Amino acid sequence: MARPTKWRRIENIPTVPYFVPSNNGIAEVPDNIIKLEELEAIRLKDLIGLEQGECAEKMEVSRPTFQRILLSAREKIADSLINGKTIHIEGGYFTQNICPVKCLDCGKEWMESFENLELIKTGAYSCPDCSSSNIMCEQTCKGKFCKRNCWRNNRIDE
């Protein structure tokens, strides 16, 4: 059984999702889809100039995973530049926030993405081990990205 894909942390979502070459009379221009985590890898490594280890740490992935993401992005960009293809930025397996959560019934602890925290708050999300919906953010909030956006800090008191 394959390991589940780990959420990739990104800091920026681009305001411009397309780059289109001048078509020179060509009716339809093929496109390359660059995932948001691939764009983040390019931003960290090539624009900011961080070392790969630092980039991988910022995205919360391993160095080999970061390398694969970076190579994929560079390949798509090179293909677009050489062959005159449109670059479309969308999708991927990313989050802007990762928060430590704990099942209060079985004690399992794991890191959860910001995108699933709404489900946790409503009780629609369950523990992967015991299927309990009695889950909450860790009180210690030691997660690197939890401090600013933690749902515990923004919760509506019931």
C-alpha positions in Angstrom: 0.0 0.0 0.0 1.4 3.4 -1.0 2.1 6.0 1.7 -0.4 8.9 1.7 0.9 12.1 0.1 2.1 14.6 2.7 0.7 18.1 2.6 3.2 20.6 1.2 3.3 23.9 3.0 3.2 27.0 0.7 3.4 30.7 1.7 2.2 32.4 -1.4 -0.7 31.9 -3.8 -0.1 33.8 -7.0 -2.5 36.5 -8.1 -1.9 35.7 -11.8 -2.7 32.0 -12.6 -1.8 32.1 -16.3 1.1 33.1 -18.5 0.3 33.0 -22.2 2.9 33.4 -25.0 1.9 35.6 -28.0 0.1 33.1 -30.3 1.4 34.4 -33.6 -1.8 33.3 -35.4 -2.0 29.9 -33.7 -5.6 29.2 -32.8 -5.0 27.1 -29.7 -1.9 27.1 -27.5 -1.2 23.9 -25.5 -0.6 24.4 -21.8 1.5 23.1 -18.9 -0.2 22.9 -15.5 2.2 23.9 -12.7 1.0 22.9 -9.3 1.1 25.5 -6.5 3.7 23.5 -4.6 5.9 23.4 -7.7 5.7 27.2 -8.0 6.6 27.5 -4.3 9.7 25.3 -4.8 10.7 27.6 -7.7 10.1 30.7 -5.5 12.1 29.4 -2.6 15.0 28.0 -4.5 15.4 30.2 -7.6 13.8 33.5 -6.5 14.8 33.7 -2.8 17.9 31.6 -3.3 17.6 29.3 -0.3 19.5 26.0 0.0 17.5 22.9 -0.8 17.5 21.8 2.8 16.1 25.1 3.9 13.5 25.0 1.2 12.4 21.5 2.1 12.2 22.5 5.8 10.0 25.5 4.9 7.7 23.3 2.8 7.8 20.5 5.5 8.9 17.8 3.0 12.0 15.7 2.7 14.9 16.9 0.6 14.4 14.2 -2.0 10.7 15.2 -2.3 11.6 18.8 -2.6 14.1 17.9 -5.4 11.4 16.0 -7.3 8.9 18.9 -7.0 11.6 21.4 -8.1 12.7 19.2 -11.1 9.1 18.8 -12.2 8.4 22.5 -12.1 11.6 23.4 -14.0 10.8 20.8 -16.7 7.4 22.3 -17.2 8.7 25.8 -17.3 11.4 24.9 -19.8 8.9 23.1 -22.0 6.7 26.1 -22.0 9.5 28.5 -22.9 11.0 26.3 -25.6 7.8 25.1 -27.2 5.6 28.2 -26.7 3.1 26.6 -24.3 0.9 28.4 -21.8 1.7 28.1 -18.1 -1.4 27.5 -16.0 -0.9 27.5 -12.2 -3.4 25.5 -10.2 -4.0 22.6 -7.9 -1.6 20.3 -6.1 -1.5 18.9 -2.6 -0.7 21.9 -0.5 -1.7 23.8 2.6 -1.0 27.2 4.0 -1.2 26.0 7.6 -0.5 22.7 9.5 -1.8 22.2 13.0 -1.1 19.4 15.5 -4.3 17.6 16.5 -5.1 14.8 19.0 -7.9 12.3 19.5 -9.1 12.6 23.0 -10.5 9.1 23.0 -7.5 7.0 21.8 -4.7 9.6 22.3 -3.4 9.4 18.7 -1.6 12.6 17.6 -1.0 13.8 14.1 -0.5 16.9 12.0 -3.6 18.1 10.1 -3.9 20.6 7.3 -5.8 23.9 7.7 -8.2 22.7 5.1 -9.5 20.0 7.4 -9.8 22.1 10.5 -13.4 23.2 9.7 -14.4 19.6 9.5 -12.8 19.0 12.9 -14.6 21.9 14.5 -18.0 20.7 13.2 -17.4 17.1 14.3 -17.6 15.8 10.7 -13.9 14.6 10.8 -12.9 11.4 12.7 -9.7 9.9 14.1 -8.0 7.7 11.5 -7.4 5.0 14.2 -10.6 4.8 16.3 -13.0 6.8 14.2 -13.9 9.0 17.1 -14.9 12.6 16.3 -13.7 13.8 19.7 -10.6 15.6 18.3 -9.0 18.9 19.2 -6.0 20.9 18.4 -3.0 20.2 20.7 -3.0 22.6 23.7 0.7 23.1 23.3 0.4 24.2 19.7 4.1 23.5 19.0 3.4 23.3 15.3 5.5 25.8 13.3 2.5 27.1 11.4 -0.2 26.8 13.9 0.4 29.9 15.9 -1.1 32.5 13.5 -4.0 30.5 12.1 -4.9 27.9 14.7 -8.6 27.3 14.8 -8.3 27.1 18.6 -7.5 30.8 18.6 -10.4 31.7 16.3 -13.0 29.3 17.6 -16.6 30.4 18.3 -17.5 29.5 21.8 -20.5 27.3 22.0 
